[in-house]
Amino acid sequence: MSYDPPRPAGRLLLTPEDKDAPARSLRLRRLGLGEQPEPALDSFADRLAEVTGAPYAMVNFIDEQRQFFAGLHTPAGGGAARGGKPEVGRRLAREYGYCPYVVVRRKALVLEDVRDYPRFAGNPVVDEYGIRSYLGAPVIDTAGMVLGTVCVADLAPRPWGRAGLETIKATAADLAGRLERREADGLPL
């Protein structure tokens, strides 16, 4: 029996293949989402951060090339750099972070300490932004299309637990309903 040593987890291996990205991109364009910040989604992210006690909260729409935080909450509201790390902006490459996994898997993801998971510990957000914990859930419309995610992150390990998981899933479902109503009736978020 031969032993194959583990291969280094390069960034290409960290980003899952997303076969639905082209269809999602079209759907997001029709909904007018993922191209510019939305004050209502910023407020949504602010409420999510308050409920979870997380310093970062995002409403993230992912297309074929990148992630876009249409709703963003950062510490002190400014996305300020912390500890020499760059500030969190509205756009992020697809290979950064954990939302692409949530979108492809179509399931919530709980990482209480990303360093406990070799697959996720090597993600660029760990070294570049200092992210240590993540909690995210897919935003799925009534047609079954995953539009993006709602998520929170922290610079320290966090015991999100079952309560955190239920909160993030309920928040994602709430946002999906709001987006559906906005599309159907032209109602604000």
TACORHU-V781486 format. One record per pair of residues at least 24 apart in sequence whose C-alpha atoms are under 10 Angstrom apart, sorted by the first residue. I is the first residue (numbers start at 1). GAP is how many residues later the second one is. D is the distance in Angstrom with one decimal. If there is no record, write none. Layout:
i | gap | d
I | GAP | D
I | GAP | D
This chain:
i | gap | d
8 | 114 | 9.7
9 | 109 | 8.6
9 | 110 | 7.3
9 | 111 | 9.5
9 | 112 | 9.9
9 | 113 | 7.3
9 | 114 | 9.2
10 | 109 | 10.0
10 | 112 | 8.2
10 | 113 | 9.0
11 | 84 | 6.4
11 | 85 | 8.6
11 | 111 | 8.2
11 | 112 | 7.3
11 | 113 | 8.1
12 | 83 | 7.3
13 | 82 | 9.1
13 | 106 | 8.8
14 | 80 | 9.9
14 | 81 | 6.8
14 | 82 | 8.7
14 | 83 | 9.3
14 | 84 | 9.1
14 | 86 | 9.5
14 | 87 | 8.9
14 | 105 | 6.9
14 | 106 | 7.4
14 | 107 | 9.9
14 | 108 | 8.1
14 | 109 | 7.0
14 | 110 | 9.7
15 | 79 | 7.1
15 | 80 | 5.1
15 | 81 | 7.9
15 | 82 | 8.9
15 | 83 | 8.6
15 | 84 | 9.7
15 | 85 | 6.8
15 | 86 | 7.3
15 | 89 | 9.8
15 | 108 | 9.2
16 | 78 | 9.4
16 | 79 | 8.6
16 | 82 | 9.9
16 | 84 | 6.8
16 | 85 | 6.3
16 | 86 | 9.7
16 | 87 | 9.4
16 | 88 | 7.0
16 | 89 | 9.0
17 | 83 | 8.8
17 | 84 | 9.1
17 | 87 | 7.5
18 | 44 | 10.0
18 | 45 | 9.4
18 | 46 | 8.1
18 | 82 | 7.9
18 | 83 | 9.0
18 | 85 | 8.1
18 | 86 | 5.9
18 | 87 | 9.5
19 | 45 | 9.3
19 | 85 | 8.2
20 | 43 | 9.1
20 | 44 | 8.8
20 | 83 | 9.2
20 | 84 | 8.1
20 | 125 | 8.3
20 | 126 | 8.5
20 | 127 | 9.8
21 | 41 | 7.6
21 | 42 | 5.5
21 | 43 | 5.1
21 | 44 | 8.7
21 | 82 | 9.5
21 | 83 | 9.3
21 | 125 | 9.4
21 | 126 | 9.4
22 | 41 | 7.2
22 | 42 | 6.2
22 | 43 | 9.8
23 | 40 | 8.9
23 | 41 | 9.3
23 | 122 | 8.6
23 | 123 | 9.9
23 | 124 | 9.8
24 | 37 | 9.1
24 | 38 | 7.9
24 | 39 | 6.5
24 | 40 | 8.3
24 | 121 | 7.1
24 | 122 | 7.3
24 | 123 | 6.2
24 | 124 | 8.7
25 | 36 | 9.0
25 | 37 | 7.6
25 | 38 | 4.9
25 | 39 | 6.7
25 | 40 | 9.5
25 | 122 | 8.5
26 | 37 | 8.7
27 | 36 | 9.8
27 | 118 | 8.6
27 | 119 | 9.8
27 | 120 | 7.9
28 | 33 | 7.9
28 | 34 | 8.9
28 | 35 | 8.1
28 | 119 | 7.0
28 | 120 | 9.3
29 | 34 | 9.7
30 | 153 | 9.3
31 | 148 | 8.4
31 | 149 | 9.4
31 | 151 | 8.9
31 | 152 | 6.8
32 | 151 | 9.6
33 | 27 | 9.8
33 | 28 | 7.4
33 | 29 | 10.0
33 | 35 | 9.2
33 | 36 | 10.0
33 | 37 | 7.4
33 | 114 | 9.2
33 | 146 | 9.7
34 | 25 | 9.6
34 | 26 | 7.8
34 | 27 | 5.4
34 | 28 | 7.5
34 | 29 | 8.1
34 | 32 | 9.8
34 | 33 | 8.1
34 | 34 | 5.6
34 | 35 | 7.3
34 | 36 | 5.9
34 | 37 | 9.6
34 | 56 | 9.8
34 | 57 | 9.6
34 | 113 | 9.5
34 | 114 | 9.3
35 | 26 | 8.9
35 | 32 | 9.9
35 | 33 | 7.1
35 | 34 | 9.0
35 | 35 | 7.5
35 | 55 | 9.7
35 | 56 | 9.6
36 | 32 | 8.2
36 | 33 | 8.5
36 | 34 | 6.2
36 | 35 | 9.4
36 | 54 | 8.7
36 | 55 | 10.0
37 | 31 | 8.6
37 | 32 | 7.2
37 | 33 | 4.4
37 | 34 | 6.3
37 | 35 | 8.2
37 | 53 | 7.7
38 | 31 | 9.2
38 | 32 | 5.6
38 | 33 | 6.3
38 | 34 | 9.1
38 | 151 | 9.6
39 | 31 | 8.4
39 | 32 | 7.3
39 | 33 | 9.3
39 | 150 | 9.5
40 | 30 | 9.2
40 | 31 | 7.6
40 | 148 | 8.1
40 | 149 | 6.0
41 | 28 | 9.0
41 | 29 | 6.3
41 | 30 | 4.2
41 | 31 | 7.4
41 | 32 | 9.5
41 | 134 | 9.1
41 | 148 | 7.6
42 | 27 | 8.9
42 | 28 | 7.1
42 | 29 | 4.0
42 | 30 | 5.1
42 | 31 | 6.5
42 | 35 | 9.8
43 | 28 | 7.3
43 | 29 | 8.2
43 | 30 | 8.1
43 | 146 | 9.8
44 | 27 | 6.9
44 | 28 | 8.5
44 | 29 | 8.8
44 | 106 | 9.5
44 | 127 | 9.2
44 | 131 | 8.5
44 | 145 | 8.8
45 | 24 | 9.7
45 | 25 | 9.3
45 | 26 | 5.6
45 | 27 | 5.6
45 | 28 | 5.5
45 | 29 | 9.1
45 | 105 | 8.1
45 | 106 | 8.6
45 | 107 | 8.7
45 | 126 | 9.9
46 | 25 | 8.4
46 | 26 | 7.4
46 | 27 | 5.3
46 | 28 | 8.4
46 | 31 | 8.7
47 | 26 | 8.9
47 | 124 | 9.9
48 | 25 | 8.6
48 | 102 | 8.7
48 | 103 | 8.4
48 | 104 | 7.8
48 | 119 | 8.9
48 | 120 | 8.3
48 | 123 | 7.7
49 | 24 | 6.9
49 | 25 | 8.6
49 | 26 | 9.5
49 | 102 | 9.2
49 | 103 | 7.0
49 | 104 | 9.1
51 | 113 | 9.5
51 | 116 | 8.4
51 | 117 | 9.8
52 | 83 | 9.8
52 | 100 | 7.9
52 | 101 | 9.8
52 | 108 | 8.5
52 | 111 | 9.5
52 | 112 | 7.1
52 | 115 | 8.0
52 | 116 | 8.7
53 | 99 | 9.1
53 | 100 | 9.8
53 | 101 | 9.2
54 | 79 | 9.7
54 | 80 | 9.5
54 | 81 | 9.7
54 | 97 | 9.7
54 | 98 | 6.2
54 | 99 | 6.2
54 | 100 | 5.9
54 | 101 | 9.1
54 | 102 | 9.9
54 | 104 | 9.0
55 | 24 | 9.9
55 | 97 | 7.7
55 | 98 | 6.8
55 | 99 | 5.9
55 | 100 | 8.1
56 | 32 | 9.0
56 | 75 | 9.6
56 | 78 | 9.5
56 | 95 | 8.3
56 | 96 | 5.4
56 | 97 | 5.2
56 | 98 | 6.4
56 | 99 | 9.0
57 | 77 | 9.8
57 | 78 | 9.4
57 | 79 | 9.4
57 | 93 | 7.5
57 | 94 | 5.7
57 | 95 | 4.2
57 | 96 | 6.5
57 | 97 | 9.1
58 | 32 | 9.3
58 | 78 | 9.1
58 | 91 | 7.9
58 | 92 | 5.7
58 | 93 | 5.4
58 | 94 | 6.3
58 | 95 | 8.7
59 | 77 | 9.7
59 | 79 | 10.0
59 | 80 | 9.1
59 | 89 | 7.5
59 | 90 | 5.9
59 | 91 | 4.6
59 | 92 | 6.7
59 | 93 | 9.1
59 | 113 | 9.0
59 | 116 | 9.1
60 | 30 | 9.0
60 | 31 | 9.3
60 | 32 | 9.8
60 | 39 | 7.7
60 | 40 | 9.8
60 | 76 | 9.9
60 | 78 | 9.4
60 | 79 | 9.1
60 | 87 | 8.6
60 | 88 | 5.4
60 | 89 | 5.1
60 | 90 | 6.2
60 | 91 | 7.8
61 | 30 | 9.8
61 | 38 | 9.1
61 | 39 | 9.7
61 | 42 | 9.5
61 | 77 | 10.0
61 | 78 | 9.1
61 | 85 | 9.3
61 | 86 | 6.2
61 | 87 | 4.3
61 | 88 | 6.6
61 | 89 | 9.0
62 | 29 | 9.8
62 | 30 | 9.4
62 | 31 | 9.5
62 | 32 | 7.6
62 | 37 | 8.3
62 | 38 | 7.4
62 | 41 | 8.2
62 | 84 | 9.4
62 | 85 | 7.3
62 | 86 | 5.7
62 | 87 | 8.3
63 | 31 | 8.5
63 | 37 | 9.8
63 | 84 | 8.9
63 | 85 | 8.7
64 | 30 | 8.1
65 | 27 | 9.3
65 | 28 | 7.0
65 | 29 | 6.4
65 | 30 | 9.5
66 | 25 | 6.9
66 | 26 | 5.9
66 | 27 | 4.7
66 | 28 | 4.7
66 | 29 | 8.3
66 | 30 | 9.2
66 | 34 | 9.6
67 | 24 | 5.7
67 | 25 | 5.1
67 | 26 | 6.0
67 | 27 | 5.8
67 | 28 | 9.2
67 | 29 | 8.7
67 | 30 | 9.5
67 | 32 | 8.5
67 | 33 | 8.4
67 | 81 | 8.8
68 | 24 | 6.5
68 | 25 | 8.8
68 | 26 | 9.5
68 | 80 | 9.3
69 | 79 | 9.6
69 | 80 | 9.5
69 | 81 | 9.5
71 | 79 | 8.9
72 | 78 | 10.0
72 | 79 | 9.9
72 | 80 | 9.8
73 | 79 | 9.1
74 | 78 | 10.0
74 | 79 | 9.8
81 | 48 | 8.5
82 | 47 | 8.3
82 | 48 | 8.6
82 | 73 | 9.6
83 | 46 | 9.2
83 | 47 | 8.7
84 | 44 | 9.3
84 | 45 | 8.9
84 | 46 | 9.7
85 | 42 | 8.6
85 | 43 | 6.1
85 | 44 | 5.3
85 | 45 | 7.0
86 | 42 | 7.0
86 | 43 | 6.2
86 | 44 | 9.3
87 | 41 | 9.6
87 | 42 | 7.6
88 | 37 | 10.0
88 | 41 | 7.6
92 | 33 | 9.9
95 | 28 | 7.8
95 | 29 | 7.8
95 | 30 | 9.3
96 | 27 | 6.4
96 | 28 | 5.7
96 | 29 | 5.9
96 | 30 | 9.2
96 | 32 | 9.7
97 | 26 | 6.4
97 | 27 | 7.1
97 | 28 | 5.7
97 | 29 | 8.4
97 | 32 | 9.9
97 | 34 | 8.8
97 | 37 | 8.9
97 | 56 | 9.9
98 | 25 | 8.2
98 | 27 | 8.9
98 | 36 | 7.7
98 | 37 | 8.9
98 | 38 | 8.0
98 | 51 | 9.9
98 | 53 | 9.3
99 | 35 | 9.3
99 | 36 | 9.3
99 | 37 | 6.9
99 | 38 | 8.2
99 | 39 | 8.3
99 | 49 | 7.7
99 | 50 | 6.4
99 | 51 | 8.5
99 | 52 | 7.8
100 | 38 | 9.7
100 | 48 | 8.4
100 | 49 | 8.7
101 | 35 | 9.6
101 | 36 | 9.9
101 | 37 | 9.6
102 | 33 | 9.7
102 | 34 | 6.9
102 | 35 | 6.3
102 | 36 | 6.0
102 | 37 | 9.5
102 | 44 | 9.3
102 | 46 | 8.3
102 | 47 | 7.2
102 | 48 | 9.7
102 | 49 | 9.7
103 | 33 | 9.6
103 | 34 | 8.1
103 | 35 | 5.8
103 | 36 | 8.3
103 | 37 | 9.1
103 | 42 | 9.6
103 | 43 | 6.2
103 | 44 | 7.8
103 | 45 | 6.2
103 | 46 | 6.9
104 | 34 | 9.1
104 | 42 | 8.3
104 | 44 | 9.8
105 | 32 | 10.0
105 | 33 | 8.8
105 | 41 | 9.8
106 | 31 | 7.9
106 | 32 | 5.9
106 | 33 | 8.7
106 | 34 | 8.1
106 | 38 | 9.7
106 | 39 | 9.4
106 | 40 | 7.0
106 | 42 | 9.6
106 | 43 | 9.6
107 | 29 | 8.6
107 | 30 | 6.2
107 | 31 | 6.2
107 | 32 | 9.6
107 | 42 | 10.0
107 | 62 | 9.0
108 | 27 | 7.5
108 | 28 | 5.5
108 | 29 | 4.0
108 | 30 | 6.3
108 | 31 | 9.8
108 | 41 | 9.0
108 | 42 | 9.5
108 | 43 | 9.3
108 | 57 | 7.4
108 | 58 | 9.4
108 | 60 | 7.9
108 | 61 | 6.9
108 | 64 | 9.5
109 | 25 | 7.7
109 | 26 | 5.8
109 | 27 | 5.4
109 | 28 | 6.4
109 | 29 | 9.1
109 | 42 | 9.2
109 | 56 | 8.1
109 | 59 | 9.5
109 | 60 | 9.8
110 | 24 | 6.1
110 | 25 | 4.7
110 | 26 | 6.8
110 | 27 | 8.9
110 | 41 | 9.9
110 | 48 | 9.8
110 | 49 | 9.3
110 | 50 | 7.3
110 | 51 | 8.3
110 | 52 | 9.4
110 | 54 | 8.5
110 | 55 | 7.0
110 | 58 | 9.7
111 | 24 | 6.2
111 | 25 | 9.0
111 | 42 | 9.3
111 | 46 | 8.5
111 | 47 | 8.2
111 | 48 | 8.7
111 | 49 | 8.2
111 | 50 | 9.8
112 | 41 | 9.6
112 | 42 | 9.4
112 | 44 | 8.9
112 | 45 | 5.5
112 | 46 | 5.0
112 | 47 | 5.4
112 | 48 | 6.3
112 | 49 | 8.3
113 | 41 | 9.5
113 | 42 | 9.6
113 | 43 | 7.7
113 | 44 | 4.7
113 | 45 | 6.7
113 | 46 | 8.3
113 | 47 | 9.9
114 | 42 | 9.7
114 | 43 | 7.8
114 | 44 | 9.9
115 | 42 | 9.1
126 | 29 | 8.8
129 | 26 | 8.2
130 | 24 | 8.4
130 | 25 | 5.6
130 | 26 | 8.4
131 | 24 | 4.6
131 | 25 | 7.2
131 | 26 | 8.8
132 | 24 | 5.2
132 | 25 | 5.5
132 | 26 | 8.1
133 | 24 | 5.2
133 | 25 | 6.0
133 | 26 | 8.8
133 | 27 | 8.9
134 | 24 | 8.2
134 | 26 | 8.7
135 | 25 | 7.4
135 | 26 | 9.9
135 | 29 | 7.6
135 | 30 | 7.3
135 | 32 | 9.8
135 | 33 | 7.2
135 | 34 | 9.7
136 | 28 | 9.5
136 | 29 | 8.2
136 | 31 | 9.9
136 | 32 | 6.3
136 | 33 | 7.9
136 | 35 | 9.8
136 | 36 | 8.6
137 | 28 | 8.3
137 | 29 | 9.7
137 | 30 | 9.5
137 | 31 | 6.0
137 | 32 | 5.6
137 | 33 | 8.8
137 | 34 | 8.3
137 | 35 | 6.1
137 | 36 | 8.9
138 | 30 | 9.1
138 | 31 | 7.7
138 | 33 | 9.7
138 | 34 | 6.3
138 | 35 | 8.3
138 | 38 | 9.1
139 | 30 | 8.7
139 | 31 | 10.0
139 | 32 | 8.8
139 | 33 | 5.1
139 | 34 | 6.4
139 | 35 | 8.8
139 | 36 | 7.0
139 | 37 | 5.5
139 | 38 | 9.2
139 | 40 | 9.5
140 | 32 | 7.8
140 | 33 | 7.3
140 | 35 | 9.0
140 | 36 | 6.0
140 | 37 | 9.0
140 | 39 | 9.9
140 | 40 | 10.0
141 | 32 | 8.6
141 | 34 | 9.4
141 | 35 | 5.6
141 | 36 | 7.5
141 | 37 | 9.9
141 | 38 | 8.0
141 | 39 | 6.9
142 | 34 | 8.1
142 | 35 | 8.4
142 | 38 | 7.7
146 | 30 | 9.4
147 | 29 | 8.5
147 | 32 | 9.9
148 | 24 | 9.3
148 | 28 | 9.7
149 | 26 | 9.5
149 | 27 | 9.8
150 | 25 | 8.4
